[in-house]
Amino acid sequence: MENTNDSPDNPYTFLEGYKVSDASGEDVGEIEETIYDAPSDVLKYVVVRGRAVPADRIEVHAEDQIVTVPYSAATVTSAPRIETTSGAFDDAVREHYG
């Protein structure tokens, strides 16, 4: 899988700039980048403060341009820094978030 953020095929770039709140409503930052796997048509990660957050459990509130994540701000800010996605990176992210 490759980081296709710059690809015109990434339908999730509209999320970039959305504010991110944790499960308790604390501000975590904003979405800097979206990591989209074009072959499987799946948004894999959103990037907040340079950290990967799995996209499969986020809640998007488009009208307010806010995304809620089911993790604490501390969990997000201690997550693996984004790098070229690979099986090892995916495993590290899954292990971090449980």
N, C-alpha and C positions, 0 to 999 in steps of 0.2 A: 504494500500500500504506500502511496506517496502523498505528501502534503500538497493538496491541489487548491489551496486557498486562492491563488491568483487565477485559477481556471474560471472561464466564463460559465462552466457547467456547475459550479458550486452554487446551489440554490439557497445556501444558508448565510451568505455574506451579509444579508440584511440584519443579522443579529449583532454584527460588530458595532460596538459603541453602546449596546444595551448595558444598563447597570445590573450588577449581580448582587443578590442578597442571599444570606445563608438561611438555614431552617428556622432560626430565631428572629430573622428580619435584619440582622446586622449587615452593613454594607461590606462587601468583599472586594469590590473593584468594578471593572467593566470588561466586557468581552473584547479582547484585542484581535482575536483571530478565530476562525472556524476551520477545523480539520475534517474534511469531507472525503470519504472513500467513494469515488465515482463508480468503479466497477460494481460495487454492491449497493450503490445509491443510499449510503448511510452517513449521517453526521456522527463522527466518532467522538470528537472532543471539541469543547470550547476552551479557549485559552484565556486565563485570568491571571494578571500579574506574572506572566511568563510560565504559568503552571497549567498542566493539562487537567481538565475536569471532564469526566465521562458525560457524554450528552444524552445517554439513554434514560436518565432520570431527572433531567431538568424540566422545569415548568416555565413556559414562555407566556408572558403577559404583554402581548404586542401593543395593546392600547396605551400602556404605561412605559413601554420599552424597558421592561425589567424581566430578568430571568431569576428564578429562585432555584437554588441547589439544595439537596437534602443533606448537606454536610456543613459542619461548622466552618467559620472563617479560618480558624487555625488549621483545620484539616486541609483546606484548599491551599493555603499559603505554604504548607509544608509538603505539598505534593511534588512529584518529579517535575523538573523543568522540562518544557517542551523540547523535543528533539525530533529528528527524522523518525517517523513511526516505524516500528518493526515489531516482531513478535515479542522480543525481550522488553521493549518499551511498554507495549500493551500489558504484559505480565506485571511489570513494576507498578503501573498505574492501578491495575486491578487489585494487586496486593495492598497498595496504599489505602485505597478506598474500601477494601474489604469486600 
